[in-house]
Every structure is written in C-alpha cells, then in structure tokens.
C-alpha cells in the first residue's frame, strides 16, 4: 500500500491529548484499511504528523473524522526512502543492481505483564500506553534502519540487514523505555528483547523459518529490561565490537536440548 504522512494543526494540545486521540484511531484501522506506523507531536508548533499506509489519503481522512474529528490539514504521499532519509538514514547502497543478501538478524520485543496491565488500567488507558510503547520501538527501528515485519499485540518483530544495526536498535529501545521511566512515565513499561540470525523465508510481507522461531524463543527467555541473543548474533556482534556476558544454556520451547544464549552488555561496546 502507498505510504502517507498527514499533518494536524492542534495549537494548545498536550502530548497526553494527542496520545489519547491516536489511541482512538487504532481500533478503527482495520475498518478503514489503514496501517499506522508512527506519529510525532511537535508541541512548540502545535502540529501532529502521522505516518501510515493506506490505499488512498481519503482513508486516513475518514478514519480521523470518525475517531475524533481532527481532520488533517494536509495529506501527502511519501516514499519509504524519503522518510528514512528525513529521520536519519545515513547511507545508500553503492550499487543498486547488486544481489540482495538474504541473511537477516531478527529481533523480537515483548512487553512485560501486558495482560495484567490491561486488566489493571482498562482498555482505553492501555491503548495509550501501547501507543507510547510502539513509538519508542519504532523510532529506534527507523534510526537503526530496521524493518518492522509485524506487530504481535504486545511487541514487535523486526528485521535487519546488518547485525550491528540490530544490536544498536535493541540498546536504543531499552534506553528509550528507561528514559520514559526517568521522566516520570507511569506505570513503568519494560520490554524483553531477543535476537537470532539466519536466512528467513519471506511470504506475504511476513517472515518464517528457524531464525525467526529462535529469535522469538530467545525473547521469551529474556528477563524484562534485558537483551538476549543467539550464538550467531553474539559471534557476529563481537566482531563489530559489541560485548556480551558469558553464555547461559536455556531450554527453549520447540528446540531439542539446551540452547546457548548471551546477554548483550549495553555499556561494553
């Protein structure tokens, strides 16, 4: 689907009001065939920018009208490349004709206690928190050149061509959640992150295969606030100057025998 960016003029609005409005948008996404990727709020200028995929800009306008009535003042069609350059992409392939390397690093995130948090704060407040959660992760993905494969409900699966970018992204995600807590964000949100690498199978904009399964299980094995990686990711990351704790053997669901995993040391690069 085409990629669009819309702009809302909201003078005097607070970040909380904007987050609540965006949270009201999300349940209507499927109805209007819109996939929100991120949004930004510039409180100095009183403007909100939404980045989304949709068949047409009118789908975005209709969704916002039904959700909260804040119709965009402008909707423009953008390319993914231009958005990435605007948000920090720093290099382009020297040769666009070169064969793409199928090797990928797969990253999974998982929000700690999402079910109990939903029951504690209620659906409306939980959607606001989930929006904050998504924005922290997606900002890290964009700046680290990661591709969001899918949203898992309480986490995100992403793919990276470069293992160093994946490791940088994982640290940026944890830094983002820690910064939110330090700034008084409540309730505290903590995520676990797991990574593996290999050659996944691509099908219908999704990815499958042993590397994907391993990354998901490594994520399940991580403690909240921690980053665990497979042995391949550790080996490749060490070559790029990243540091890891000693290996630990974990029994991962669906894998025979114990599997070696390593914790990324965020202060050790």
Buried (B, 14 or more C-beta within 10 A) or exposed (E): EEBBBBBBEBEEBEEEBBBBBBBBBBEBBEEBBBBBBBBBBEBEEEBBBBBBBBEBBEBBBBBBEEBBEBEBEEBEEEEEEEBBEEBEBEEEEEEEEEEEEEBBBBBBBBBBBBEEBBEEBEEEBBBBBBBBBBBBBBBBBBBBBBBBBEBBEBBBBBBBBBBBBBBBBBBBBBEBBBEBBEEEBEEEBBBBBBBBBBEBEBEEEEBEBBBBBBBBBBBBBBEBBBBBBBBBBBBBBEEEEBBBBEEEEBEBEEBEEEBEBBBBEBEEB
